[in-house]
Amino acid sequence: MSQPILPVELMRDKELDVMVCGDITEWTLCAYVNDASMLGMNKAMIVVWHERTEEWE
């Protein structure tokens, strides 16, 4: 069984500039986006409210 890919790894490995998230359960993505932004990298995160994402299931 393989290890799950963390959002921060996906963003880094795929060189994504923006990550759209539903419910944030993993804190490292927030820290990565904040640190990258402070270093002048164009990184951002769009968070959709928890209640909205449950309606899409």
C-alpha positions, 0 to 999 in steps of 0.5 A: 500500500502506497503512502498518500500524497500530501497536498503540499507535496502535490503543489511542489511536485506539480509546480502548482501556483494555486491549490483549491481546497475544501476542508483543510485537515492538513496544516502544512499546506497553509505554512508552505503557501505562506512561506513561499509567498513571503519568499516572493514565490507566486503561491496561493490557496483558495479555501471553499467553505466546509458546508459547500463542499459537502453539498457537492458529494 
